[in-house]
Amino acid sequence: MAVSLRSWVANEGGKHLVLMLWMGANTWLFLNTFLLYSTGQQYHYLYQMLGVGLCISRASASVLNLNCSLVLLPMCRSLLTFIRGVHMVRLTQEVHDSEKVEFAENE
């Protein structure tokens, strides 16, 4: 049992961890925004006029805003370059440099 659980965590654990973090962030953001609009002093009269629909719509909008930004995040070219990073560039340069040395030695 321990081996199968360990292999499941190694194979599927990361995927489920990211899913749980994403769901937790969405839930926290929804509840935080809902409570802000339902109990906030600055939204008291607006809440009296529109009711709970205001809280639900604004909380849903904030969650949608978060998810849209997460979808667009991979489109950021400079971020992708940073993530792929200097490490890959350095590694590639080292490989090409070693190939040049080997080629020069063989001539």
VMD Tcl script that draws the C-alpha trace (Angstrom):
set ca {
  {0.00 0.00 0.00}
  {2.80 2.40 0.87}
  {4.53 1.84 -2.45}
  {1.36 2.47 -4.45}
  {0.56 5.61 -2.43}
  {4.10 6.85 -2.88}
  {4.01 6.25 -6.63}
  {0.56 7.93 -6.87}
  {1.92 11.00 -5.08}
  {4.94 11.04 -7.38}
  {2.83 10.70 -10.54}
  {-0.41 12.50 -9.73}
  {0.29 14.48 -6.56}
  {1.59 17.62 -8.23}
  {-1.43 17.87 -10.50}
  {-3.82 17.54 -7.58}
  {-1.83 19.96 -5.45}
  {-2.05 22.65 -8.13}
  {-5.77 21.95 -8.52}
  {-6.34 22.29 -4.77}
  {-4.32 25.51 -4.62}
  {-6.31 26.93 -7.53}
  {-9.64 25.97 -5.97}
  {-8.54 27.35 -2.61}
  {-7.49 30.67 -4.15}
  {-10.81 30.96 -6.00}
  {-12.82 30.12 -2.88}
  {-10.85 32.51 -0.68}
  {-11.18 35.33 -3.21}
  {-14.92 34.74 -3.64}
  {-15.58 34.70 0.10}
  {-13.34 37.68 0.78}
  {-15.04 39.81 -1.90}
  {-18.51 38.60 -0.91}
  {-17.93 39.59 2.71}
  {-16.42 42.92 1.67}
  {-19.54 43.89 -0.26}
  {-22.01 42.46 2.26}
  {-20.51 43.90 5.45}
  {-18.43 46.84 4.25}
  {-19.53 50.26 5.48}
  {-18.78 51.92 2.16}
  {-21.20 49.56 0.34}
  {-24.01 49.65 2.93}
  {-26.54 51.67 0.89}
  {-25.67 49.92 -2.34}
  {-26.21 46.60 -0.56}
  {-29.57 47.85 0.75}
  {-30.71 48.70 -2.80}
  {-29.37 45.67 -4.69}
  {-29.32 42.99 -2.01}
  {-27.23 39.84 -2.12}
  {-27.04 40.01 -5.94}
  {-24.41 42.74 -5.58}
  {-22.23 40.51 -3.43}
  {-22.54 37.50 -5.73}
  {-21.92 39.48 -8.90}
  {-18.89 41.35 -7.58}
  {-17.38 38.21 -6.01}
  {-17.89 36.27 -9.25}
  {-16.31 39.12 -11.20}
  {-13.21 39.08 -9.00}
  {-12.83 35.29 -9.43}
  {-13.28 35.66 -13.19}
  {-10.65 38.41 -13.21}
  {-8.18 36.11 -11.40}
  {-8.81 33.21 -13.78}
  {-8.49 35.39 -16.88}
  {-5.17 36.70 -15.63}
  {-3.99 33.14 -15.01}
  {-4.97 32.19 -18.56}
  {-3.11 35.17 -20.02}
  {-0.02 34.72 -17.85}
  {1.67 32.19 -20.19}
  {1.26 34.69 -23.04}
  {3.76 37.03 -21.41}
  {6.90 36.53 -23.46}
  {9.30 38.05 -20.95}
  {7.92 35.83 -18.17}
  {8.39 32.73 -20.29}
  {11.91 33.79 -21.10}
  {12.59 34.29 -17.40}
  {11.09 30.90 -16.46}
  {13.03 29.04 -19.14}
  {15.73 31.20 -17.95}
  {19.33 31.91 -17.94}
  {20.05 28.35 -16.79}
  {18.97 26.86 -20.12}
  {20.87 29.51 -22.05}
  {24.02 28.86 -20.03}
  {23.65 25.11 -20.44}
  {23.18 25.47 -24.19}
  {26.18 27.77 -24.46}
  {28.32 25.29 -22.53}
  {27.29 22.47 -24.85}
  {28.06 24.52 -27.95}
  {31.40 25.65 -26.49}
  {32.41 22.05 -25.76}
  {31.44 21.03 -29.31}
  {33.64 23.81 -30.70}
  {36.58 22.64 -28.62}
  {36.12 19.03 -29.72}
  {35.86 20.08 -33.36}
  {39.03 22.18 -33.10}
  {40.92 19.30 -31.46}
  {39.88 16.86 -34.20}
  {41.21 19.00 -37.04}
}
mol new
graphics top color blue
foreach p $ca { graphics top sphere $p radius 0.5 }
foreach p [lrange $ca 0 end-1] q [lrange $ca 1 end] { graphics top cylinder $p $q radius 0.2 }
display resetview
